[in-house]
Amino acid sequence: MTTRLRLFPLNAVLFPGAVLNLHVFEPRYKQMIAECLESGEGFGVTLIAEGSEAGDPDVTPHEIGAVAEIVEVTALPFGRYHVSTVGRERFRICEVVGREPYLTAEVEMLEEDFVEDPESTRLADGLRALFTEYLELLVHFSGKDVLPDRSGDAQALSFCVGDALQVGERIKQRLLEEGDTKERLAMERSFLERALPQMRRLVEQRERHIARGDGGEDLAYRARQEKYFGKFFSAN
């Protein structure tokens, strides 16, 4: 069974349970938000597969996205909005049925057949420990508070980790598309097991730079830093 959904394609991936804040200023999306508010409906967020930006009428979205529930709207000058949303259920695009004034699609909601069991609990506990260290290293390196709630069940944890990882959007999209919670947990654990040793070395290297009063970081170091911590978490 399908349902019709307004789509907001972005250069970002929305996971269930994740917060997404938007500054809405294009006329088509101002209209979309106004219609969503009037109808009490959410809208679909999809990563752009082809096309330069959300405003491109010919943009091609990835097939799987997540519904964004509007939780707060602040009106800004000139009819703009600041919109706070939370990710809800995942969906698959069956058919794009309209492109004006914004993308509209027939979609099917994706229900993940997840039952907590000893294996998923074991996977989640192992991932939670790795993820806690990962977040602590990010905070230590950046000085920014990036400590999301990790207290949910295994499925919620898998989405929380996917949202927080400092990786490319196409990797996040792969995690969103994965329909098996245990496999998603295993993929995230594998990434952290590879990334954490290098992250520890980079933090230690940075501490040595600071201790020596050496602010000159070579390009190779900055490249490694951005690979594991993301540009958002760069020291400068």
trRosetta pair geometry for C-beta under 8 A, 3 or more apart (Angstrom, degrees):
i j d omega theta_ij theta_ji phi_ij phi_ji
1 108 7.0 124 77 -124 43 91
2 94 5.4 -69 -110 17 140 150
2 106 4.5 37 155 175 141 98
2 107 6.1 148 -156 70 90 25
2 108 5.2 -67 -98 -71 74 74
3 106 7.3 159 77 -151 21 62
3 107 6.2 -34 64 63 71 78
3 108 7.8 120 16 -100 73 35
3 109 7.2 20 21 -30 118 98
4 97 7.0 -59 -126 41 104 144
4 104 6.3 10 -175 177 100 105
4 105 7.3 167 -148 88 58 33
4 106 5.9 -39 -93 -95 64 61
4 107 7.7 115 -124 16 18 79
5 43 6.8 132 177 -150 86 47
5 44 4.6 70 142 -26 128 119
5 67 7.2 -104 -143 -103 138 95
5 91 6.7 68 2 121 167 171
5 104 7.2 167 82 -155 38 63
5 105 5.8 -24 61 65 86 80
5 106 7.9 122 16 -121 80 16
5 107 4.9 -19 15 16 128 128
6 32 5.2 159 173 -152 144 110
6 35 7.2 131 -58 87 157 124
6 36 6.7 -114 47 -69 145 104
6 41 7.6 111 16 112 110 123
6 43 4.4 -52 86 -127 99 100
6 44 6.7 175 88 20 45 82
6 102 6.2 41 -161 99 98 125
6 103 7.4 115 -168 86 53 63
6 104 5.8 -36 -104 -103 53 78
7 43 6.8 168 -97 175 16 94
7 44 4.5 -32 -106 73 69 107
7 45 7.8 149 -158 -87 65 18
7 46 5.9 -11 -161 8 113 118
7 61 6.3 -103 173 -31 142 163
7 65 7.4 111 -136 42 100 163
7 93 7.8 20 -87 -96 143 122
7 102 7.0 -170 64 147 65 98
7 103 3.9 -47 64 97 114 112
7 104 6.7 -176 7 -92 91 24
7 105 5.6 44 -36 3 129 110
8 22 7.6 -20 160 -114 154 161
8 29 6.4 75 -119 -125 107 114
8 32 6.9 159 -74 117 100 156
8 43 5.4 66 -12 128 107 129
8 44 6.8 170 23 84 68 51
8 45 5.5 -26 71 -100 95 66
8 46 7.7 153 76 23 45 71
8 54 6.7 6 -178 -153 69 129
8 68 7.2 -36 40 22 127 141
8 102 7.4 -16 -87 -177 62 133
8 103 7.8 -177 -67 49 23 107
9 45 7.8 134 -105 -160 24 48
9 46 5.1 -36 -107 73 72 92
9 47 7.4 21 -157 136 78 10
9 48 4.9 90 164 -79 112 81
9 51 7.4 47 123 72 148 137
9 54 5.3 174 83 -123 74 75
9 59 5.1 -172 83 120 157 139
9 61 4.5 -132 -102 -87 116 105
9 103 6.3 58 -19 14 106 151
10 14 7.9 72 49 -30 132 101
10 45 6.0 -18 15 -160 119 95
10 46 7.4 142 25 71 69 41
10 47 6.9 -53 75 -108 66 42
10 48 6.7 -135 90 -23 16 94
10 54 5.6 -2 -93 -78 53 121
11 47 7.2 52 -140 -149 27 73
11 48 5.7 -34 -80 26 62 116
11 53 7.5 -47 -32 -121 113 56
11 54 7.7 -109 -15 -44 76 90
11 169 6.5 -139 172 -37 65 170
12 20 7.2 145 119 -131 138 120
12 45 7.4 -37 89 173 91 123
12 47 6.8 -140 81 -102 21 80
12 169 6.3 -117 -117 -118 31 128
13 45 8.0 128 -158 127 28 109
13 47 5.1 -15 -80 -61 78 118
13 162 7.9 -81 114 150 131 107
13 163 8.0 -145 98 -107 94 63
13 169 5.5 159 -19 -158 102 85
13 172 4.0 -178 42 120 150 121
13 173 5.3 -149 -93 -71 134 65
13 176 5.5 -149 -174 -29 124 142
14 18 5.9 -163 -161 72 64 120
14 20 5.2 -44 -109 -45 112 145
14 45 4.1 61 7 84 138 139
14 65 6.8 42 50 -175 101 83
14 66 4.4 -130 100 58 98 117
14 68 6.1 -55 -175 -76 168 97
14 85 7.8 -23 -137 106 143 121
14 87 4.5 173 161 -92 98 119
15 18 4.3 81 60 -12 84 127
15 66 6.4 134 -132 -30 12 163
15 87 5.3 133 91 85 34 167
15 159 4.3 162 164 -169 120 92
15 160 7.6 -169 112 -65 143 24
15 162 5.2 140 -91 89 149 115
15 163 4.4 -118 31 -63 134 101
15 172 7.7 -104 -52 -175 108 104
15 175 7.8 -24 -97 108 121 110
15 176 6.1 -135 -97 -97 78 99
16 66 5.8 -152 -59 -141 64 135
16 87 4.8 -135 -105 123 23 105
16 88 6.1 16 -128 -178 84 14
16 89 6.5 30 -100 -95 120 23
16 90 6.5 -75 -44 -42 111 82
16 156 7.9 -100 107 -117 104 62
16 159 4.9 -66 63 -138 82 161
17 86 7.0 -19 -147 -178 21 98
17 87 5.9 -33 29 71 31 98
17 152 7.5 -54 -135 -36 159 168
17 156 5.9 103 -64 -146 166 86
17 159 5.2 108 38 107 119 134
17 160 6.5 -53 105 -69 135 77
17 163 7.6 -125 87 -21 88 148
18 86 7.2 164 82 -154 33 59
18 87 4.6 29 46 10 78 127
18 159 6.8 -131 -34 154 96 101
18 160 7.6 162 -77 -108 84 47
18 163 4.2 176 -97 -112 131 149
19 84 6.9 -21 -165 -168 101 91
19 85 7.2 145 -158 81 52 49
19 86 5.9 -31 -99 -100 60 70
19 87 7.9 -111 -58 -3 19 84
20 45 6.6 40 77 -80 175 168
20 68 6.0 -70 58 -124 130 123
20 84 7.8 151 83 -159 45 46
20 85 4.8 -21 66 67 91 101
20 86 7.6 165 21 -92 76 21
20 87 6.7 80 -10 -49 112 89
21 82 7.0 -2 -174 -178 99 88
21 83 7.1 162 -156 85 52 51
21 84 5.3 -17 -104 -104 82 68
21 85 7.4 175 -83 23 33 71
22 81 7.8 26 100 101 92 95
22 82 7.4 166 85 -157 50 45
22 83 4.6 -12 61 61 98 100
22 85 6.9 21 -1 2 109 114
23 76 7.9 8 -150 1 87 159
23 80 6.9 4 -179 175 80 120
23 81 7.7 169 -157 88 40 52
23 82 5.9 -19 -104 -105 66 71
23 83 8.0 179 -83 21 19 77
24 29 4.9 -133 -153 122 102 112
24 30 5.7 146 141 -80 108 62
24 33 5.4 80 137 -25 173 147
24 80 6.3 164 86 -164 60 69
24 81 4.3 0 54 58 112 96
24 82 7.6 -175 18 -85 80 20
24 83 5.6 37 -14 -5 120 120
25 29 7.6 27 47 68 32 114
25 30 7.1 8 -156 -54 14 108
25 78 7.8 28 -142 102 92 114
25 80 4.6 -9 -100 -117 77 111
26 29 4.7 67 67 20 96 103
26 30 6.7 -163 87 -12 43 87
26 54 7.5 -164 8 103 153 107
26 55 5.4 -167 -111 -98 155 110
27 30 5.6 -55 -142 36 30 113
27 31 6.4 32 158 -19 65 104
27 101 7.4 -85 116 -179 91 134
28 31 5.8 -56 -157 35 29 111
28 32 6.5 31 147 -22 64 106
28 55 7.4 141 36 -129 127 75
28 100 8.0 -100 -121 -146 124 52
28 101 4.3 -165 -127 150 92 97
28 102 4.6 143 164 -65 111 93
29 32 5.0 -42 -142 33 43 117
29 33 6.3 44 157 -19 68 99
29 54 7.5 25 -58 137 139 128
29 102 6.5 107 -79 -96 59 139
30 33 6.0 -53 -147 36 30 107
30 34 6.4 32 152 -19 62 108
30 79 5.7 46 -158 144 152 104
30 80 7.0 -91 -94 -112 118 39
30 81 6.6 149 -120 -2 77 107
31 34 5.7 -58 -149 37 31 113
31 35 6.3 28 155 -18 66 107
31 101 5.7 27 66 87 149 148
31 102 7.3 -176 76 -16 105 119
32 35 5.8 -58 -150 37 30 109
32 36 6.3 30 153 -20 65 106
32 43 6.3 59 160 -100 117 152
32 101 7.6 -148 -52 92 89 103
32 102 5.0 -10 -66 17 128 163
33 36 5.5 -52 -145 36 33 113
33 37 6.3 34 155 -19 65 104
33 43 7.9 -76 -90 -16 57 144
33 70 7.4 122 -148 -98 86 145
33 73 7.1 142 172 -121 122 133
33 81 5.4 -127 113 37 163 162
33 83 6.0 -125 -128 -77 137 145
34 37 5.9 -55 -149 36 29 110
34 38 6.4 28 153 -19 63 108
35 38 5.6 -54 -146 37 32 112
35 39 6.1 12 161 -3 67 112
36 39 6.2 -68 -141 49 26 97
36 40 7.8 -130 168 48 55 4
36 41 5.2 -107 -142 75 72 76
36 42 6.6 41 -157 -132 124 14
36 43 5.5 -70 -88 -41 142 103
36 70 6.0 120 130 -16 126 140
37 40 7.6 28 -172 -71 27 38
37 70 6.8 -77 -82 95 76 162
37 73 6.6 -34 -90 -12 132 162
42 67 4.7 82 104 173 139 99
42 68 5.3 180 -174 82 108 48
42 69 4.6 -64 -90 -93 130 48
42 70 6.2 180 -111 -8 69 76
42 85 7.4 108 -144 -147 103 117
42 88 6.6 168 3 22 176 131
43 67 7.3 157 84 -152 21 67
43 68 5.6 -17 65 54 72 101
43 70 7.9 50 8 -42 91 101
44 65 5.1 92 177 94 98 135
44 66 7.4 159 -149 85 67 25
44 67 5.8 -48 -95 -99 63 56
44 68 7.1 147 -122 8 12 85
44 91 6.1 -76 -118 53 122 136
44 105 7.1 -55 44 46 155 115
44 107 6.6 140 -80 -38 152 163
45 65 5.3 -170 87 -179 47 120
45 66 5.8 -16 57 64 96 74
45 67 7.7 130 13 -135 79 10
45 68 4.9 73 -24 -37 113 117
45 85 7.8 148 -39 105 133 152
45 87 7.4 -81 41 -105 130 93
46 61 3.6 49 114 -172 140 127
46 62 5.4 -167 -178 52 98 75
46 64 7.7 152 -126 95 95 26
46 65 3.5 -84 -86 -71 73 138
46 93 7.2 15 -95 -40 151 127
47 61 7.0 124 73 -160 40 75
47 62 4.6 20 65 7 90 127
47 65 7.1 -179 2 -99 64 92
47 169 5.7 162 -136 158 132 118
47 170 7.7 158 154 -89 154 51
47 172 7.8 148 -72 87 145 102
47 173 5.0 -83 27 -88 158 122
48 51 5.4 -106 -167 65 119 96
48 53 7.6 -81 -79 -130 168 12
48 54 7.1 -123 -62 -78 127 59
48 59 5.5 -62 -133 -171 106 120
48 60 7.3 95 -165 72 66 52
48 61 6.3 -65 -107 -107 42 58
48 62 7.6 51 91 -16 2 83
49 60 4.8 -63 68 107 102 95
49 61 6.1 91 2 171 96 14
49 62 4.8 131 -57 -66 106 64
50 59 6.9 172 91 -159 58 52
50 60 4.0 25 48 40 97 116
51 56 4.2 -172 -171 81 115 146
51 58 6.2 176 -101 94 117 69
51 59 3.1 -140 74 -117 172 72
51 60 5.9 156 -17 18 108 63
52 56 5.6 119 45 -50 76 140
52 59 7.8 -110 37 -96 46 99
53 56 5.5 123 61 -19 64 97
53 59 7.4 -104 80 -82 33 132
54 59 6.9 -42 -133 -26 28 170
56 59 4.2 111 81 -52 103 94
57 99 5.3 89 -178 159 89 116
57 100 6.9 10 -142 -74 125 81
58 99 7.5 26 -84 -158 42 150
59 103 7.4 -80 69 -54 100 134
61 65 6.8 -26 165 -47 128 130
61 93 6.6 117 87 -33 114 156
61 96 8.0 138 31 -81 105 122
61 103 6.9 114 -19 165 129 169
62 65 6.7 132 79 -61 92 85
62 173 5.7 -130 -120 -152 174 134
62 177 7.9 -99 162 -69 128 117
63 92 5.7 8 152 -154 94 78
63 93 5.1 -128 -151 41 57 96
63 177 8.0 64 70 -114 95 115
64 90 6.2 8 -174 -179 101 110
64 91 7.1 172 -147 86 59 42
64 92 5.3 -26 -94 -99 77 69
64 93 7.6 -132 -66 3 31 79
64 110 7.2 6 -137 -17 109 151
64 173 7.6 132 72 -169 98 84
64 176 6.1 172 117 122 115 102
64 177 4.9 133 52 -103 150 79
65 90 7.2 172 96 -151 29 68
65 91 6.0 -16 65 59 73 87
65 93 7.4 48 8 -38 103 99
65 176 7.7 10 -123 152 28 144
66 87 4.5 17 134 -156 141 106
66 88 6.6 158 174 58 93 46
66 89 7.0 -179 -149 99 75 28
66 90 5.2 -47 -96 -100 76 58
66 91 7.1 143 -110 13 26 79
66 176 6.9 -106 -37 -154 109 126
67 87 7.2 120 73 -159 50 55
67 88 4.4 -37 79 62 103 102
67 89 5.5 25 20 55 118 70
67 90 7.9 -146 0 -87 78 13
67 91 6.3 77 -44 -17 89 119
67 109 8.0 -16 -27 -113 127 100
68 85 3.9 15 -179 169 104 148
68 86 7.3 140 -156 63 61 28
68 87 6.3 -38 -99 -95 61 53
68 88 7.4 170 -97 11 12 88
69 85 6.0 146 69 -160 41 81
69 86 5.1 -24 59 61 100 82
69 87 7.7 154 14 -114 84 4
69 88 5.1 76 -28 -33 110 122
70 73 6.3 8 -180 -50 120 103
70 83 6.1 -59 -129 -166 100 107
70 84 7.5 102 -159 77 58 52
70 85 5.5 -44 -95 -99 45 86
71 84 5.3 -62 66 105 93 96
71 85 6.3 145 7 -118 86 29
71 86 5.6 51 -29 -8 131 103
72 83 7.5 159 88 -156 57 42
72 84 4.1 15 54 45 98 118
73 81 5.6 -32 -161 -161 98 118
73 82 7.3 150 -159 78 47 54
73 83 5.4 -6 -108 -108 79 73
73 84 7.5 -143 -67 25 40 72
74 81 6.8 136 71 -163 50 62
74 82 4.3 -6 57 55 106 103
74 83 7.9 -150 28 -67 67 37
75 80 7.8 124 -169 80 51 51
75 81 6.3 -39 -107 -105 45 70
76 79 7.9 -10 76 83 71 17
76 80 4.0 -37 73 81 115 97
76 81 6.3 -171 13 -88 95 16
76 82 6.0 90 -40 -20 118 87
77 80 6.7 13 72 28 46 103
87 159 7.7 -154 95 177 135 132
89 109 5.2 17 132 -157 139 109
89 110 6.9 169 169 55 94 64
89 111 7.5 -27 -149 -84 123 61
90 109 7.4 119 83 -163 49 61
90 110 4.3 -38 93 56 100 117
90 112 7.6 63 30 -39 125 102
90 176 6.7 163 -117 179 126 89
91 107 4.2 34 167 164 128 132
91 108 6.5 160 -158 80 80 37
91 109 5.3 -48 -100 -103 85 49
91 110 6.1 -178 -102 -2 24 89
92 107 6.3 157 76 -159 40 82
92 108 5.3 -12 57 58 95 89
92 110 5.8 89 -21 -55 95 112
93 96 6.7 11 -179 -58 127 74
93 105 4.8 -42 -138 171 98 152
93 106 7.7 97 -163 75 59 51
93 107 5.5 -47 -101 -100 44 89
94 105 7.2 146 46 167 63 97
94 106 4.7 -55 65 102 111 94
94 107 6.1 174 3 -108 87 28
94 108 5.8 79 -47 -15 116 94
95 105 6.4 170 88 -157 42 78
95 106 4.7 16 52 43 91 108
96 99 7.0 38 161 -64 120 86
96 103 6.3 -57 -143 -158 109 97
96 104 7.4 113 -163 78 64 46
96 105 4.9 -46 -103 -98 51 94
97 104 5.4 -58 68 103 89 94
97 105 6.1 145 9 -118 83 32
97 106 5.7 76 -31 -22 123 89
98 103 7.1 149 90 -155 65 32
98 104 4.0 16 52 43 105 110
99 102 7.7 -87 -173 151 36 15
99 103 5.9 -2 -118 -95 58 61
99 104 7.8 -126 -59 21 27 73
110 179 6.8 -109 179 -117 127 104
112 155 6.6 153 96 -136 141 131
112 179 6.1 -170 -114 -169 87 66
112 180 7.6 163 -155 -100 103 24
112 181 6.2 98 161 -45 135 96
114 120 7.5 114 -166 -120 96 162
114 154 7.4 -155 -178 80 128 103
114 155 4.9 88 135 -71 169 131
114 181 4.6 58 -113 -11 126 139
115 120 7.9 165 93 7 48 148
116 120 5.7 -125 -140 79 51 130
116 121 6.4 65 -175 -57 93 93
116 153 5.8 -92 -80 -162 126 124
116 154 6.1 147 -113 12 85 114
117 120 5.3 88 49 15 68 100
117 121 7.0 -130 98 -6 31 94
118 121 5.6 -58 -144 39 30 113
118 122 6.2 33 157 -21 66 105
119 122 5.7 -54 -149 35 30 111
119 123 6.4 28 154 -16 65 106
119 182 6.5 10 124 -120 111 133
120 123 5.6 -52 -145 39 34 112
120 124 6.0 35 155 -20 66 108
120 154 4.3 -147 161 29 105 176
120 181 6.3 30 -132 108 125 119
120 182 5.6 -99 -95 -85 85 93
120 185 7.1 139 -146 4 71 159
121 124 5.7 -56 -144 38 29 111
121 125 6.2 29 157 -21 65 106
121 154 6.6 -109 -81 -58 40 124
122 125 5.9 -53 -144 34 28 109
122 126 6.5 25 158 -14 62 107
123 126 6.0 -61 -152 39 28 108
123 127 6.2 23 155 -15 66 111
123 154 6.7 66 78 -144 99 127
123 182 5.9 131 14 -141 168 75
123 185 4.3 86 146 126 124 142
123 186 6.4 -59 -144 -63 130 72
123 189 6.9 -114 -165 -33 83 144
124 127 5.7 -58 -143 41 30 108
124 128 6.0 36 156 -28 66 106
124 153 7.5 -72 -120 169 165 48
124 154 3.8 -114 -64 -108 134 87
124 157 5.2 108 -145 53 103 154
124 158 7.8 -82 -103 -47 90 83
124 185 6.1 -74 -75 -130 60 143
125 128 5.7 -50 -143 31 28 114
125 129 6.8 29 157 -19 60 102
126 129 6.1 -56 -157 31 31 109
126 130 6.7 23 152 -10 65 107
126 189 6.1 31 113 -123 109 135
127 130 5.8 -60 -151 42 36 108
127 131 5.8 34 154 -21 71 112
127 157 6.5 127 94 142 124 127
127 158 7.8 26 117 -88 166 66
127 161 6.5 -60 164 -65 122 159
127 185 5.4 -116 -35 -163 152 90
127 188 5.8 53 -141 97 128 112
127 189 4.8 -96 -91 -77 90 95
127 192 7.2 125 -143 26 71 146
128 131 5.6 -56 -140 40 28 112
128 132 6.3 36 157 -27 63 103
128 150 5.7 131 -139 162 98 128
128 157 6.3 -61 -77 -148 94 143
129 132 5.9 -49 -149 28 28 113
129 133 7.0 23 154 -12 60 102
130 133 6.0 -60 -158 38 34 107
130 134 6.3 38 147 -24 68 107
130 189 6.3 119 34 -133 155 70
130 192 4.2 107 151 127 129 144
130 193 6.8 -57 -127 -63 148 65
130 196 6.5 -112 -158 -50 93 144
131 134 5.2 -49 -146 34 36 118
131 135 6.4 35 156 -18 67 102
131 150 6.5 160 102 -119 130 141
131 157 7.7 -176 19 -174 164 102
131 161 5.3 -93 -108 -106 138 108
131 164 7.5 86 -162 77 110 138
131 188 7.7 8 -74 150 112 120
131 192 6.5 -86 -71 -98 59 158
132 135 6.0 -54 -150 36 29 108
132 136 6.4 30 152 -19 63 108
132 150 6.9 -115 -75 32 86 170
133 136 5.6 -56 -148 37 34 113
133 137 6.4 34 155 -20 67 104
133 196 6.2 42 108 -134 125 129
134 137 5.9 -58 -153 35 28 109
134 138 6.6 29 150 -19 63 105
134 164 8.0 119 112 121 122 118
134 165 8.0 -26 159 -107 149 69
134 192 5.6 -83 -60 -133 134 112
134 195 7.3 46 -115 96 112 121
134 196 6.4 -92 -81 -90 82 96
134 199 7.2 73 -126 64 67 172
135 138 5.5 -52 -150 34 35 114
135 139 6.4 33 154 -17 67 104
135 146 6.1 -147 -151 100 89 87
135 147 5.6 103 164 -105 136 67
135 148 7.7 -136 -111 25 143 74
135 164 7.0 -22 -88 164 101 144
136 139 5.7 -53 -148 38 32 110
136 140 6.1 33 153 -20 65 107
137 140 5.5 -52 -142 38 32 113
137 141 6.0 27 159 -17 66 110
137 196 7.5 167 -11 -136 156 75
137 199 4.9 68 152 149 157 125
137 200 7.0 -90 -110 -78 137 56
137 203 5.8 -112 -150 -52 96 143
137 229 8.0 -120 128 -97 98 100
138 141 6.0 -61 -144 40 26 106
138 142 5.8 -9 169 9 65 118
138 144 7.6 -55 145 66 91 91
138 146 5.3 -55 115 61 131 134
138 166 7.1 155 -108 -26 125 131
138 229 6.4 154 -117 -138 76 87
138 233 5.8 -83 -152 -122 86 151
139 142 6.5 -71 -130 52 21 89
139 143 7.3 69 -178 -100 56 10
139 144 6.7 -123 -122 72 59 48
139 145 6.5 32 -121 -111 111 38
139 146 6.0 -157 -71 36 82 83
139 147 6.8 8 -63 -51 136 97
140 203 6.0 35 106 -139 125 133
141 199 7.9 -95 -42 -169 143 94
141 202 7.4 19 -109 113 135 107
141 203 5.7 -102 -77 -100 98 93
141 206 6.7 104 -129 35 85 166
141 225 7.9 175 -172 -155 137 101
141 229 5.6 -100 111 -121 154 145
141 233 5.9 54 102 165 115 113
141 235 7.3 -92 173 -77 82 82
142 146 7.4 40 62 -6 139 124
142 229 7.0 167 -54 -177 105 123
142 232 7.7 8 -124 124 146 73
142 233 4.2 -83 -74 -146 127 84
142 234 8.0 56 -108 44 92 21
142 235 7.8 -136 -107 -94 52 46
144 233 7.1 -123 32 -112 124 80
146 164 6.9 134 162 -150 107 106
148 160 5.5 -173 115 -165 136 108
148 163 7.4 82 -57 86 171 118
148 164 5.7 -133 9 -72 133 131
149 152 7.0 80 124 -23 101 92
149 160 7.1 -110 79 -124 62 144
150 157 6.1 53 -160 -120 75 94
150 160 6.2 175 -106 118 63 155
152 155 7.6 -79 136 73 115 64
152 156 2.8 -61 128 91 145 143
152 157 5.7 -170 75 -47 90 68
152 160 6.8 149 35 -27 123 133
153 156 5.2 92 50 15 65 103
153 157 6.9 -120 105 -7 32 94
154 157 5.6 -55 -146 36 30 114
154 158 6.5 34 155 -25 64 102
154 181 5.8 94 120 156 104 130
154 182 7.8 11 151 -81 138 60
154 185 6.3 -34 -176 -70 102 142
155 158 5.7 -51 -152 28 32 112
155 159 6.9 24 154 -11 63 103
155 181 4.7 -69 -97 -116 79 138
156 159 6.0 -59 -154 39 34 107
156 160 6.2 37 149 -23 68 109
157 160 5.4 -55 -144 37 33 115
157 161 6.2 32 159 -18 68 104
157 185 7.4 44 96 -104 107 103
158 161 6.0 -52 -146 36 28 109
158 162 6.4 31 154 -19 61 108
158 175 7.7 -166 166 -179 90 107
158 181 5.5 -169 -1 -153 158 78
158 184 4.3 74 -171 111 134 122
158 185 5.1 -83 -92 -67 109 74
158 188 6.6 -176 -139 -1 71 144
159 162 5.6 -52 -146 37 33 115
159 163 6.4 34 155 -20 65 105
160 163 5.9 -58 -153 35 28 110
160 164 6.3 12 157 -10 64 114
161 164 6.0 -67 -143 43 30 103
161 165 6.3 42 161 -40 68 100
161 188 4.7 69 123 -164 140 153
162 165 6.3 -42 -146 11 26 113
162 172 5.9 116 175 -143 90 76
162 175 4.1 -177 -124 127 122 144
162 176 6.6 144 162 -60 150 67
162 184 7.1 -42 -57 -176 125 115
162 188 6.7 -96 -67 -86 70 127
163 172 7.6 74 -100 -143 34 120
165 171 7.5 -91 109 111 134 121
165 172 7.0 -180 67 -86 108 90
165 175 8.0 120 29 -19 140 162
165 188 7.1 -137 -58 -136 137 97
165 191 6.9 19 -137 118 143 149
166 228 7.0 70 83 154 121 33
166 229 5.8 -2 101 178 166 23
166 230 3.3 -117 -166 -31 118 119
166 232 7.1 -141 -128 46 114 106
166 233 6.3 -52 -109 6 156 129
167 171 4.3 -64 139 72 127 141
167 172 6.3 158 82 -46 100 82
167 191 7.3 -45 -66 -166 146 147
167 230 7.8 -86 -40 -77 24 106
168 171 5.0 97 64 5 79 100
168 172 7.3 -143 104 -2 44 88
169 172 5.3 -52 -149 39 41 115
169 173 6.2 49 149 -26 69 100
170 173 5.3 -43 -145 31 36 117
170 174 6.7 44 151 -23 61 97
171 174 5.6 -47 -154 29 36 114
171 175 6.8 35 148 -16 63 101
172 175 5.6 -55 -154 36 36 112
172 176 6.4 37 149 -20 68 104
173 176 5.5 -52 -147 36 35 113
173 177 6.2 33 155 -20 67 108
174 177 5.8 -56 -146 37 30 111
174 178 6.8 44 152 -36 62 97
174 187 7.7 -141 122 176 108 156
175 178 5.8 -41 -154 12 34 117
175 184 5.8 91 -159 -143 79 98
175 187 6.4 -167 -103 98 87 137
175 188 6.9 65 -123 -66 129 97
178 183 5.5 -144 -173 98 124 109
178 184 4.5 156 98 -77 137 91
178 187 6.7 -152 -67 6 165 148
180 183 4.0 63 83 13 110 112
180 184 6.6 176 88 -13 55 84
181 184 5.6 -57 -148 36 32 112
181 185 6.3 34 155 -19 67 105
182 185 5.7 -51 -148 36 32 113
182 186 6.3 32 153 -19 64 106
183 186 5.6 -54 -147 37 33 113
183 187 6.3 37 153 -22 66 103
184 187 5.7 -51 -147 34 31 112
184 188 6.4 26 155 -15 64 107
185 188 5.9 -60 -149 39 29 108
185 189 6.2 30 154 -20 66 108
186 189 5.7 -53 -143 36 31 112
186 190 6.3 35 156 -22 64 105
187 190 5.8 -55 -151 33 29 112
187 191 6.7 29 151 -19 62 104
188 191 5.7 -51 -151 33 34 112
188 192 6.4 28 155 -15 66 106
189 192 5.9 -59 -147 40 32 107
189 193 6.2 34 156 -22 67 107
190 193 5.8 -54 -145 35 28 112
190 194 6.7 22 157 -12 62 107
191 194 6.1 -67 -158 40 30 105
191 195 5.9 14 156 -13 69 118
192 195 5.6 -61 -132 44 32 105
192 196 5.6 38 171 -34 71 107
193 196 6.6 -37 -128 20 20 110
194 197 7.7 -71 -178 28 28 99
194 198 7.7 4 148 3 62 114
195 198 6.1 -75 -163 46 42 105
195 199 5.7 40 150 -25 80 113
195 228 5.4 152 -162 -135 101 103
196 199 5.4 -56 -140 38 34 114
196 200 6.3 38 160 -24 68 101
197 200 5.8 -51 -150 31 31 112
197 201 6.6 29 153 -16 63 105
198 201 5.7 -54 -151 36 35 111
198 202 6.3 35 152 -20 67 105
198 224 7.0 -128 176 -177 116 109
198 228 5.6 -166 104 -71 112 152
199 202 5.7 -54 -147 36 32 111
199 203 6.4 33 155 -18 65 104
199 228 4.9 -159 -81 155 87 141
199 229 7.1 124 -126 -62 99 86
200 203 5.9 -55 -151 36 30 110
200 204 6.4 30 152 -17 64 107
201 204 5.7 -56 -148 39 32 112
201 205 6.2 35 152 -22 66 106
202 205 5.5 -52 -145 36 32 113
202 206 6.3 35 154 -21 64 103
202 221 7.6 142 -133 -164 90 83
202 224 6.1 -165 -93 122 121 109
202 225 5.6 150 -163 -97 137 72
202 228 6.4 171 6 59 154 138
202 229 7.3 -140 112 -28 151 118
203 206 5.6 -52 -149 35 32 112
203 207 6.5 34 151 -21 64 103
204 207 5.7 -52 -150 33 33 112
204 208 6.7 34 151 -19 64 102
205 208 5.7 -52 -154 33 34 112
205 209 6.7 39 147 -21 64 101
205 221 6.7 -147 134 -139 143 121
206 209 5.4 -48 -153 31 37 115
206 210 6.5 35 151 -18 67 103
206 225 7.9 91 -66 -106 118 124
206 235 6.8 175 -137 -75 129 139
207 210 5.6 -53 -149 37 34 111
207 211 6.2 36 153 -22 66 106
208 211 5.6 -52 -143 36 33 113
208 212 6.3 23 159 -10 65 108
209 212 6.2 -69 -152 44 26 102
209 214 4.8 -102 -154 75 70 94
209 215 7.2 101 167 -94 110 25
209 217 6.6 -2 -123 -82 158 88
210 213 7.5 30 -178 -75 32 32
210 214 8.0 -88 -51 46 17 67
217 221 4.9 -116 -177 85 94 129
217 222 5.5 110 123 -56 119 92
217 225 7.7 -1 172 -14 146 146
217 235 7.3 122 -24 44 156 137
218 221 4.9 96 60 6 76 103
218 222 7.2 -146 98 -3 40 88
219 222 5.6 -55 -147 39 36 110
219 223 6.2 39 154 -23 68 104
220 223 5.7 -52 -149 34 31 113
220 224 6.5 29 154 -16 64 104
221 224 5.8 -56 -150 37 32 108
221 225 6.1 37 150 -24 66 108
222 225 5.3 -51 -145 35 33 118
222 226 6.3 28 159 -16 66 105
222 234 7.3 32 -153 -137 91 113
223 226 6.1 -56 -146 38 28 104
223 227 6.5 36 152 -28 62 105
224 227 5.6 -51 -152 27 33 117
224 228 6.8 3 162 3 65 107
225 228 6.8 -81 -157 46 25 89
225 229 5.5 -30 174 29 68 120
225 234 6.4 92 125 -118 122 72
225 235 7.3 -48 179 -13 155 96
226 229 6.6 -70 -111 61 24 80
226 230 6.4 11 -161 -169 61 10
226 231 5.2 23 -139 -72 111 63
226 234 6.1 -3 -87 -79 89 103
229 233 3.9 -113 160 89 101 126
229 234 7.0 141 100 -70 118 44
230 233 5.0 77 65 16 85 99
230 234 7.7 -108 105 -35 50 73
231 234 5.4 -16 -160 -23 47 116
